[in-house]
Amino acid sequence: MVENFGVLAGSLALENKPFHMQILSDIKREHANLHGYVAYKLTRLGRVSDDDVPSFLVVTKERGILLLDVVEERIIAAHEREGVDYWRADSGGTFIAKNLVMELYSDEIISRLKNDLRLYDRKTRRLRVPVESKVVFCRNSEDEVDGWYEKFANYEAGYVTVENLRSWLNELPCDAALSENEYASICSLLEGTFVYQRRSEGIDERPLRTRNDFIQRSLRVIFKQDEAQRVASMQLPPGPQRIRGLAGTGKTIVLSLKAAITHAKFEDFKILYLFNTQSMYQQVQSLIAQHYTMQAKKAPDFSDQMHVLHAWGGRQRPGLYSTICDRIGMRPLTWAEVRHTQDSLAFIYNDLLKRAGHALEPIYDLVLIDEAQDFPDEVFQVVYKLTKGVGQDKRIIWAYDEFQSLRDAQMREPAEMFGVDENGQPNIPNTALKGYYPGEIQKDFVLPNCYRTPRPVLMAAHGVAMGLYTSNPNEMFYTRGDWEALGYSVISPNSLFIEEGEQVELERGDENSKNILEGLLRAEGADPLKLIKIRQLESDAEQLEYVASQVRRLLDYHEVPAEEIVIVNLKQGNNKESMLEMQKYLTRHAVPSVIPGYVESADIFKPKGSVTITTPFRAKGNEANIIFVINAENVSLDRTLRTRNAFFVALTRSRGWCYISGVGAGVSLLSDEIERIKADLPKFRFICPSKTAVRKKKSLLSLSDQQAADYQKIADMLRKNPELANVFKEDFFDESNGDA
């Protein structure tokens, strides 16, 4: 059950501030039945340092905004110097008067909220949102404070002693009555996430006619973090942390926010943001820069303090591997030298560890790893050496989505990923992700809400990837908690654990599906299930002509910008030729296009005015309004399961419609599977498979490319020769391997 009132204690528990901890507890207790959150030193709002920020910010629908600045020391005097008020503590320290700090900070809040006319009345020049501020004295009596509190200036911020705080909180009115949109806007403006909101050109209430009309209306929502995203992004743990979530749950934004906030709060920190998809360079730097520049009033230091790097690098941009080699004076291996190895990234990082592991020194205070499911263990072991701290004190934070892994059989744990020490003990044991850090900061976070992909598309992708509507699913979760972490409620069985052979019924509710396109379509009398269109063609030429003509129609009739159309090619092996053929057909229809990493540079993705043709691997980390998935005929036939995973990656790039096509009977099998999924939406219904069967099927993901190709050839041969299949049935097929 989700609590209505959240707590972001941040670094408070690591500081010696006993009264702050008590007051945080009092705030939580007195707001337990309200809707909102309390945060310690959440955002500077452009102020110079944390000293200029009140201790606690409380935002609720019922009371609006409450600011509390806590004074733990006993104040014995006040004085004015050069127009600024100062307080002197009995310890001898002197600091700017807290009521002045509160007033300046309140001015910043008002300045922010003025950006939304629902929150600010320009005629009366007054906020429509209550803003209450109080200084909390912990070691002074009221008589003592009355003697000097308003001696020099009558600030709006009043005061309360710690003994009277709870009664004062209890008496605060609850008549703000903020709507969900008003509350969302306040959070977005104060937290700074409004910088990620898509700009709309005025209010357009014309009837929804085209695909683009529907998508643009669905995107016209306030960018507000949900509770899970807020807690994950706006607190810095003192050690390792894992952030899990499906595609489109906001993992990249969470990591980018964490990078920007840490860069602003700890200017001396060296930060590494590591990723695997080359086209993400610009996206990640933009996300970090937008938030940091807005908060710090200057550009981030991407040269020295903040390194945003691809794991390898390319001809035009350095990556972590090439940067390390340059630093230690080692010649980096080239792609041509390692292209025939089973895992080229694992090979070069393993080579680095063997040849120069002793020379790697800790230089980063914080490492953020996006797309962690795509990295081999060797990358994590190098990162471990590059991160400051000892063992479980190293701030390494990785975002993981096992469903986007094109190779891994299952999510790996830290003991496996980060290697062992000289005594054979895990550098980071699995227990490092259990429980909480001080301040209630979770060590293993789950982001359950999907914002990018409409629910019908997400569930179709999820159902196919897991094989839920085949006779033998290839992925399964056996606890209620695991399903709930993915945003599904378990209707049956009514137990904590799910056993083999049980009938399972799941549902994905509206609260975990934030893309409103489905609702807009339904309100206009359209069928949201038609967001997924699948077409079987008789030849490659027919498929390419079909796709090119559909793209042309989307541009002309549905007014979709060309850059918001991405074509993902599922063909295995040498897929460059098939993408070049696709480009030829688009050219015949006067549609400009790019092929990142094959024709254009790998970081050229979705350039304005051009359709992007790409692979699932290069599409990861990106999104578009319309996705075409071509050469999908092998999704249901692929015994190695890689094409199912690639299909999931392709579909979950979409913010809107998906066009799926392929050649031959395999498309019919996929179409039947998807139709069975659509018939049950927003629910899944299936029989729980055995753990042994699932384990056997998932092991196929660990095969090398050559092994996978050989295995698939044998499977295809047996499928086409039923008599031969019967002869070798015991060797090649059993219950765990599914239908031939």
Secondary structure, DSSP 8 states (H G I E B T S, - for coil): ---SEEEE-TTGGGSS-HHHHHHHHHHHHHTTTSSEEEEES---TT-SSGGGS-SEEEEETTTEEEEEEEE-S-EEEEEEETTEEEEEETTS-EEE-HHHHHHHHHHHHHHHHTT-TTTEETTTTEESS-EEEEEEESS--HHHHHTTTTSS---S-EEEEGGGHHHHHHHS-------HHHHHHHHHHHHTGGGGS---SS-------SHHHHHHHHH-S-----HHHHHHHS---SS-EEEEE-TTSSHHHHHHHHHHHHHHH-TT--EEEEES-GGGHHHHHHHHHHHHHHHHSS---TTTTEEEEESSB-SSSBBHHHHHHHHHT-----HHHHTTSS-HHHHHHHHHHHHHGGG----BSEEEESSGGGS-HHHHHHHHHHB-SSGGGS-EEEEE-GGG-SS-SS---HHHHS-B-TTS-BSS-GGGGSSEETTTEESEEEE--B-SS-HHHHHHHHHHHHTTTSSS-S----BHHHHHHTT-EEEES-SSB--TT-EEEEE--GGGB--THHHHHHHTT--GGGGEEEEEESSHHHHHHHHHHHHHHHHHTS---GGGEEEEE---SS-HHHHHHHHHHHHHTT--EE-BTTTB-TT--S-TT-EEEE-HHHHTT--EEEEEEE--TTTTT-TTSHHHHHHHHHHTTEEEEEEEEEESHHHHHHHHHHHHHHHHTTEEEEE---HHHHHHHHGGGGS-HHHHHHHHHHHHHHHH-HHHHHHTHHHH--GGG---
